[in-house]
Amino acid sequence: MQLLITGGLGYIGSHTVVELLNNNHEVVIVDNLINSKITVLDRLQKITGKKPVFYQIDLLDKTKLDEVFVKHQYDGVIHFAGLKAVGESVQKPLAYYHNNLTGTLHLLQAMQKYSVKNLVFSSSACVYGLPASVPITENFSLHPENPYGQTKAMIEQILQDLAVSNKSFNIAILRYFNPIGAHTSGLIGEDPQGIPNNLAPFVAQVAVGRLAKLSIFGNDYETVDGTAIRDYIHVVDLAIGHIKALEKLNQNPGLVVYNLGTGKGISVLEMVKSFEKASGLTIPYVFAPRRPGDVPVNYAECSKAEKELNWKATKSIDDMCADIWRWQSQNPNGYPDK
């Protein structure tokens, strides 16, 4: 298949592009490089031996996006592009609503105009907000707690309405839990701008000396060691989930929704200890007060994806930490600017 990948040079997008190329799909990437680096393109070629077509385009630029649809015939789209920092979304809600919603609407309008009817959408477990219980299933009600999560939930609603209005569309909504890890080559990985918002890159940057110590928010939860429990999934397992979702769309299912996680909870301290084992280093940390909105335990029920997509996460927390360390130790400052 020939596929359009929005945000294809980002963290999850780049790992998915590797899996697509290795499965002999043709890939066209559009990315505005706000949260990614052009050097990723060369590394994708180094890993796969293939160089995807790339356009530096913002989805807000409707004219240029239209040109990308004129130049190529697509069998489907995987939509990763979007602003994604929870904290920043609270500070800049209008920017998040404008970018994520308007960009998606432009994409959907172009798909409809050029009769591209298969879409995989990159959603998030944050659409669930503070769940009443765990594990979280796909039929839980959605109560996002921040503007970023709201944009994901709003786009999901737009996609549901589109699927009702136009039965020729086939759409897979994938709700990710906590993606971490890196490609086993060490060539691509997570490279957040500024101080990381998420645990794994924060730990990795402490390990290479970019940050002095890790702050662990809350050590008084009713969990195995007092720290919060999350469902960490290896980014390559997640990428393979997108391949499986594309295969599902070829069966014309209409709109389908899947959680992608491991179905297992790992505490913050367990994750830190696993990283220490992988790196051979001691990670200095301090406990800080709980953050508003954080829940003690959060993990997925993934049996629907296993049954309907024939997909299941296979990599352990030790695999994830080993791959993070390989990436970060080989790229202590992240991707170089080109």
C-alpha positions in Angstrom: 0.0 0.0 0.0 1.0 3.6 -0.5 0.4 5.5 2.8 0.4 9.1 3.9 1.9 9.5 7.4 1.3 12.8 9.1 3.9 13.6 11.8 6.0 10.7 10.5 9.3 12.0 11.8 8.1 12.2 15.4 8.7 9.6 18.1 5.9 7.2 17.4 5.6 8.1 13.8 9.2 7.4 12.9 9.1 3.9 14.6 5.9 3.2 12.7 7.5 4.3 9.4 10.3 1.7 10.0 7.7 -1.1 10.4 5.8 0.0 7.3 8.9 0.2 5.2 10.1 -3.2 6.5 6.6 -4.6 5.5 7.1 -3.3 1.9 4.7 -0.4 2.1 5.4 2.8 0.3 5.5 5.8 2.6 4.9 9.5 2.1 5.6 11.6 5.2 4.4 15.1 6.0 5.8 16.8 9.1 6.2 20.5 10.0 9.3 19.7 12.1 8.0 21.6 15.2 8.5 18.6 17.4 10.8 16.5 15.2 14.2 16.7 13.4 14.9 16.3 9.7 17.9 14.1 10.6 15.4 11.4 11.4 14.8 10.9 7.7 18.4 9.8 7.1 18.2 7.4 10.0 15.0 5.9 8.7 16.9 5.2 5.5 19.9 3.8 7.4 17.6 1.3 9.3 15.5 0.2 6.4 17.6 0.8 3.3 14.7 2.9 1.9 14.1 6.6 2.0 10.5 7.7 2.3 9.2 10.7 0.3 9.1 13.7 2.6 7.3 17.0 2.5 7.8 19.7 5.2 4.2 20.8 5.4 1.9 22.0 8.2 -1.6 20.6 8.1 -2.9 24.1 8.7 -1.7 25.0 5.2 -4.6 23.6 3.2 -3.1 24.5 -0.2 0.2 22.6 0.3 -1.7 19.7 1.9 -3.9 19.6 -1.2 -0.8 19.4 -3.4 0.5 16.3 -1.5 -2.8 14.6 -2.3 -2.6 15.5 -6.0 1.0 14.2 -6.3 0.3 10.7 -4.9 -2.4 8.0 -4.9 -2.9 6.9 -1.3 -4.5 3.7 0.0 -4.7 5.1 3.5 -3.5 7.6 6.1 -2.0 7.3 9.5 -2.5 10.5 11.4 0.1 11.3 14.2 0.5 15.0 13.7 -0.5 17.2 16.6 0.7 19.2 19.6 1.0 16.8 22.5 2.3 18.2 25.8 -0.3 18.0 28.5 1.1 20.9 30.6 1.6 23.2 27.6 -2.0 22.5 26.5 -3.2 23.9 29.9 -1.1 27.0 29.3 -2.0 27.4 25.6 -5.4 25.9 25.1 -6.3 27.9 22.0 -3.1 26.9 20.2 -3.9 23.2 20.9 -7.5 23.4 19.8 -6.6 25.4 16.6 -3.7 23.2 15.7 -5.0 19.7 16.5 -8.6 20.2 15.4 -8.1 22.4 12.4 -5.2 20.4 11.1 -7.3 17.2 11.4 -10.3 18.8 9.6 -8.0 19.9 6.7 -6.7 16.3 6.5 -10.2 14.8 6.5 -11.5 17.2 3.9 -8.6 16.3 1.6 -9.2 12.6 2.2 -12.8 13.0 1.3 -12.0 15.2 -1.8 -9.5 12.6 -3.2 -11.4 9.5 -2.1 -8.9 8.2 0.4 -11.1 6.3 2.9 -8.8 4.4 5.2 -7.5 6.2 8.3 -5.7 5.2 11.5 -5.9 7.9 14.1 -3.4 8.3 16.9 -5.5 8.9 20.0 -4.5 8.5 23.7 -5.6 6.9 26.9 -5.8 10.4 28.3 -9.3 10.6 26.8 -10.5 8.4 29.7 -9.4 11.0 32.3 -9.7 9.6 35.8 -11.1 6.1 35.4 -13.5 4.7 38.0 -11.7 1.3 37.9 -9.0 -0.6 36.1 -8.3 -2.2 33.8 -9.7 0.4 31.3 -11.8 -1.0 28.5 -12.7 0.7 25.2 -16.3 1.2 26.3 -15.4 3.4 29.3 -16.8 6.9 29.1 -14.5 9.7 28.1 -13.6 12.4 30.6 -10.4 14.1 29.4 -8.8 16.3 32.1 -6.8 18.8 30.0 -7.0 20.5 26.6 -4.7 18.0 24.9 -6.9 15.2 25.9 -10.0 17.2 24.9 -8.6 17.6 21.4 -8.2 13.8 21.1 -11.7 13.2 22.3 -13.1 15.8 20.0 -11.3 14.4 17.0 -12.7 10.9 18.0 -16.2 12.4 17.9 -15.6 14.1 14.5 -14.4 10.7 13.2 -17.5 8.9 14.6 -19.7 11.5 12.9 -17.9 11.2 9.7 -18.2 7.4 9.7 -21.9 7.6 10.3 -22.3 10.1 7.4 -20.1 8.3 4.9 -20.1 4.5 5.1 -17.2 4.2 2.7 -14.8 5.4 5.4 -13.0 2.9 7.5 -11.4 4.3 10.6 -9.3 2.8 13.4 -8.9 4.9 16.6 -5.9 3.7 18.6 -5.8 4.8 22.3 -2.2 4.5 23.4 -1.2 4.1 27.0 2.4 5.0 27.9 4.8 4.5 24.9 8.5 4.2 25.9 11.5 2.5 24.4 13.4 3.0 21.2 14.4 1.1 18.1 16.9 -1.7 18.8 19.5 0.0 16.5 19.7 2.9 18.8 19.3 5.2 15.8 15.8 6.6 16.6 14.2 7.2 19.9 12.3 9.8 22.0 13.9 13.2 21.9 11.6 15.7 23.7 12.2 19.4 23.5 13.2 21.1 26.8 12.6 19.3 30.1 10.8 16.0 29.4 7.1 15.7 30.5 7.2 11.9 30.7 9.1 9.6 33.0 11.2 7.5 30.6 13.0 10.3 28.8 13.5 12.1 32.1 15.2 9.1 33.6 17.3 8.7 30.5 18.5 12.3 30.6 19.4 12.0 34.3 21.4 8.9 33.4 23.5 10.8 30.7 23.9 13.8 33.0 21.7 16.3 31.2 19.5 16.5 34.3 20.6 16.3 37.9 18.0 14.1 39.4 14.5 12.6 38.9 11.5 14.0 40.7 8.9 11.2 41.5 5.5 12.7 42.1 3.9 11.0 45.0 5.1 8.1 47.2 2.0 7.7 49.3 -0.3 6.0 46.9 -1.9 2.7 47.9 0.4 0.7 45.5 3.1 -1.9 45.9 5.8 0.8 46.7 3.7 4.0 47.1 4.4 5.3 43.6 2.0 5.5 40.7 1.4 2.6 38.4 1.2 3.0 34.6 0.9 0.7 31.6 4.2 1.2 29.7 4.3 -0.2 26.1 7.3 -0.5 23.8 7.1 1.9 20.9 7.9 -0.9 18.5 5.0 -3.0 19.8 2.9 0.1 19.4 4.1 0.6 15.8 3.2 -3.0 14.9 -0.3 -2.3 16.2 -0.7 0.3 13.4 0.2 -2.3 10.8 -2.4 -4.6 12.3 -5.0 -1.7 12.3 -4.3 -1.1 8.6 -4.9 -4.8 7.9 -8.2 -4.6 9.8 -9.3 -1.6 7.7 -9.0 -3.7 4.6 -12.0 -5.7 6.0 -14.2 -2.6 5.8 -15.1 -2.6 9.5 -16.4 1.0 9.6 -15.1 2.7 12.7 -13.3 0.6 15.3 -11.6 1.6 18.6 -8.7 -0.2 20.3 -6.6 0.2 23.5 -2.9 -0.4 22.8 -1.0 -1.3 26.0 0.4 -4.3 27.8 -2.4 -4.8 30.2 0.1 -4.8 33.0 0.9 -2.0 35.5 4.5 -1.0 36.4 5.2 1.4 39.2 7.5 4.4 38.8 10.1 2.8 41.1 9.9 -0.5 39.3 10.6 1.3 36.1 13.5 3.2 37.6 15.0 0.0 39.0 14.7 -1.7 35.6 16.5 1.3 33.9 19.3 1.1 36.5 19.7 -2.6 35.7 19.9 -1.8 31.9 22.3 1.0 32.3 24.4 -0.1 35.2 23.9 3.3 36.8 22.2 4.6 39.9 19.5 7.1 39.1 19.3 9.8 41.8 15.7 10.8 42.6 13.7 12.7 45.1 10.0 12.4 46.0 7.8 15.4 45.3 4.1 16.0 46.1 1.4 14.3 43.9 0.4 16.2 40.8 -3.2 17.3 40.5 -5.2 14.8 38.4 -2.7 11.9 38.7 -4.4 8.6 39.5 -2.7 5.9 41.6 -3.2 3.0 39.1 -3.8 3.1 35.3 -3.5 0.2 32.9 -5.3 -1.1 29.9 -7.5 -4.0 29.0 -6.2 -5.0 25.6 -8.1 -8.3 24.8 -10.1 -6.6 22.1 -7.0 -5.7 20.1 -5.7 -9.2 20.6 -8.9 -10.8 19.4 -9.7 -8.5 16.5 -6.3 -7.4 15.3 -4.3 -10.4 16.3 -2.0 -8.0 18.1 -0.4 -8.3 21.5 2.5 -6.4 23.1 5.5 -8.7 23.5 8.3 -6.6 24.9 9.0 -6.4 28.7 9.9 -3.4 30.8 13.5 -4.7 30.8 13.4 -4.7 27.0 12.0 -1.1 27.0 14.7 0.2 29.4 17.5 -1.5 27.5 16.4 0.1 24.3 16.0 3.5 25.9 19.5 3.3 27.3 21.0 2.2 24.0 19.3 5.2 22.3 20.2 7.8 24.9 23.8 6.6 25.5 24.5 6.7 21.8 22.6 10.1 21.4 23.2 11.8 24.7 22.0 15.2 23.3 19.2 13.7 21.2 19.1 14.2 17.4 21.7 16.6 16.0 20.4 19.7 14.2 21.1 19.5 10.4 
